[in-house]
Amino acid sequence: MSVIHRAVVASAATVAAAATAAFVLAPAAGAQARSSGSSFIGHFHHLKTIASTVPGNGDVNPYGTVVIQRTHGDLRRGNVLISNFNNKKNLQGTGRTIVQITPGGKLSVFAKIRPNHLPGPCPGGIGLTTALTVLKGGWVVVGSLPTSDGMAATAKAGCLLVLDNTGHVRETISGHGINGPWDMTSVGFGNVAQLFVTNVLNGTVAANGKVVHRGTVLRLTMALYGSKPPAVKDITKIGSGFPQRTDPAALVIGPTGVALSQGTLYVANSLVSKINAIPNAVLRGSSAGTGMVVTSGGKLNVPLGLTVAPNGNVLTVNGADGRIVETTPFGMQVASRFLDKSGTPPGAGALFGLAVAPFGTGVYYVDDAVNTLRLLH
């Protein structure tokens, strides 16, 4: 059992080799080719409800959404993993379950995390966020931004939880800039993985609703050792200065969705309705600040979840309305459509995590308004 209290810094040569290996694989994690402006979601015209995301303990508010690429242990290729942010009382930052849903709609509980039975520190407890990914060997990493009562005033730094492929927490990663891990993506090559994690609690709670420009993106380089938990070898801040604030409805708004394509990390700069790009994300040794603005405004309306389509375009879902928006790497918003029109304004607060379905046959997304996994196809 390995418990990480601090980052173990590898030699410069080891870290450089790891970053280079990840860079080689980066295109496969996102685009296959740069987009020419054609639309990916424009081919899809139907919405299908796959299943409820609510497990037996009543956890609600599905956030993280990841399609499993390989079968390992209890993880099954083609199924969708989903993390829940709220408990059955709908208190934010108190959800403890990760569920697995088949394409046919069968739900099972992959993990039910007990805050009092962790192998290491997770400041504040458990509240599973959109930060969810699966590494080689079926190691699942999920972020926790916990509260004691669902209110921003009690939000704590949280941690990253590393689970094995049977759903057991094997280690925690905390401190060293991890402060409210909100979303995450990963890339891997051989026995090296890199995590890219957004953090939204740097000075946010103390500001009591005022905007602070302290949101960050961290890159964690990790070594994979088969049946042993991954080991952190390096943590580098590659993004900083993102605007963030607490919010009575959303708990906190700050940099959210991230996805890697052709070595560039795209970030949903949620509070100002922008998509930013951090260049050379797998190799850079210092912060790019907020990076370059890819697109701003238009159909974007508090973009939260973000992924990259097979054609290289960036897909985001709006937190302030029920739209999905498709943007080329050059900043052209080429398509949008409503995925949810419930409530007032239509679709507000309904969308968060999303993921491209296997073989590019559609887009999976979670609908928080009705606690379901749905498919645009």
QUIVEN-V522664 format. One record per run of one state. SS is the DSSP state (hx for helix, st for strand, lp for the rest). FROM is the first residue (numbers start at 1). TO is the last residue. If there is no record, write none. Layout:
# QUIVEN-V522664
ss={SS & SS}
from={FROM & FROM}
to={TO & TO}
This chain:
# QUIVEN-V522664
ss={lp & st & lp & hx & lp & hx & lp & st & lp & st & lp & st & lp & st & lp & st & lp & st & lp & st & lp & st & lp & hx & lp & st & lp & st & lp & hx & lp & st & lp & hx & lp & st & lp & st & lp & st & lp & st & lp & st & lp & st & lp & hx & lp & st & lp & st & lp & st & lp & st & lp & st & hx & lp & st & lp & st & lp & st & lp & st & lp & st & lp & st & lp & st & lp & hx & lp & st & lp & st & lp}
from={1 & 4 & 5 & 12 & 30 & 41 & 44 & 47 & 53 & 60 & 68 & 72 & 73 & 75 & 76 & 80 & 87 & 92 & 93 & 97 & 102 & 107 & 113 & 115 & 118 & 123 & 124 & 128 & 135 & 136 & 139 & 140 & 145 & 152 & 155 & 158 & 164 & 169 & 174 & 175 & 176 & 178 & 179 & 181 & 190 & 192 & 200 & 204 & 208 & 212 & 226 & 228 & 248 & 251 & 254 & 258 & 262 & 264 & 270 & 273 & 274 & 279 & 292 & 297 & 303 & 309 & 314 & 319 & 323 & 328 & 333 & 339 & 351 & 357 & 358 & 361 & 363 & 368 & 372 & 377}
to={3 & 4 & 11 & 29 & 40 & 43 & 46 & 52 & 59 & 67 & 71 & 72 & 74 & 75 & 79 & 86 & 91 & 92 & 96 & 101 & 106 & 112 & 114 & 117 & 122 & 123 & 127 & 134 & 135 & 138 & 139 & 144 & 151 & 154 & 157 & 163 & 168 & 173 & 174 & 175 & 177 & 178 & 180 & 189 & 191 & 199 & 203 & 207 & 211 & 225 & 227 & 247 & 250 & 253 & 257 & 261 & 263 & 269 & 272 & 273 & 278 & 291 & 296 & 302 & 308 & 313 & 318 & 322 & 327 & 332 & 338 & 350 & 356 & 357 & 360 & 362 & 367 & 371 & 376 & 377}
